[in-house]
Amino acid sequence: MLYRRIGDTNITTSEIGIGVWSLVTDWWGADTNKAEDILRKAYELGINFYDTADTYGEGKGEEIIAKVLETKRDNIVILTKIGYDFYHKEGGKIRQRFDIPYLEFALKRSLERLRTDYIDILMIHNPKINVIKNPEILSFLRSLKKDGIIRMYGAALGPTLGWEEEGIEAINMGYESLEYIYNIIEQRPGNKFLKYEKIGHVIRVPHASDVLIEDKWPLISDPKLHRSLKDSKWLNEGIKKSLKLKEFANSKGMKLSELALKFILSNKNVSTVVPNITSINELEEYVKVENLPSLTEDDLKYIEDYYKKYYEDLNEDSIKETLRYK
């Protein structure tokens, strides 16, 4: 396993990380009974980066990391997120809360579930622009770092693609890391964030809601899965427009799903990429990507031109999806 330093810190992360949401929720079709085995195998394979949030499985994501990896605490990097108050539902619904007393409460509970006295990277979860601009929240996060409770702080952008204004504002405010969607199809606004070298860049949804995984074609709509956020027309159009890129990947001796990861890792500012892993077979396949040759400048130019010809409109459609959450 290869490792990278995250942002302007001494924290080193495996290039491939594990997103615990795909192990404890239905959104990525997970068999939660296999989650512990996958986490153990990931550690054996050299993966040290584990990305979760308090709201994943309403605490289960954090609990399973502690259960499997508690004795490995100093050898792993944990990113967790707070900001969704699932403790006090209103009419069965979860609302976002970023007031300091709630953030203090949520952090305390996360530490308890993780069975640790520190968190490597703490992010506020899907904040709107007014939250990012709030100096009290940033001051709170900085005080946690000063006190040794966290090693790094940041903002996770979502739930959809987009949030360019929020990401740039977070960087300008002084947030040390971002987590966001970025892939061959959905390159904007991530390509703008990636121009900033001194912050951490955690990349999620690298396969564009499974469009770039040919083994999962055709994509069947399922309201329980994360790709239900996407219009089925977008998914089908994405597959249709990826056929020639699949041929290009095959000519390079790799699958389209592998090319998707190599593309992201070709950017030196990426700290780690977190594919959606729901089985040991997927885990082993994605880890093997590191053994494949790096993409050449000609390869990257081909992908750039391909994006402009086939994917720009799909990227724009994805960004527009964000409007319903604004």
Buried (B, 14 or more C-beta within 10 A) or exposed (E): EEBBEBBEBEBBBBBBBBBBBBBBBBBBBBEBEBBBBBBBBBBEBBBBBBBBBBBBBBBBBBBBBBBBBEEEBEEBBBBBBBBBBBBEEEEEEBEBBBEEEBBEBBBEBBBEBBBBEBBBBBBBBBBBEEBBBBEEBBEBBBEBBEEEBBBBBBBBBBBBBBBBEBBBBBBEBEBBBBBBBBBBBBBBBBEEBBEBEEBBBBBBBBBBBBBBBBEBBEBEEEEEBBBBBBBEEBBBBBBEBBEEBBEBBEEBEBBBBBBBBBBBBBBEBBBBBBBBBBBBEBBEBBBEBBEBEEBEEEBBEBBEEBBEEBBEEBBEBBBEBBEEEE
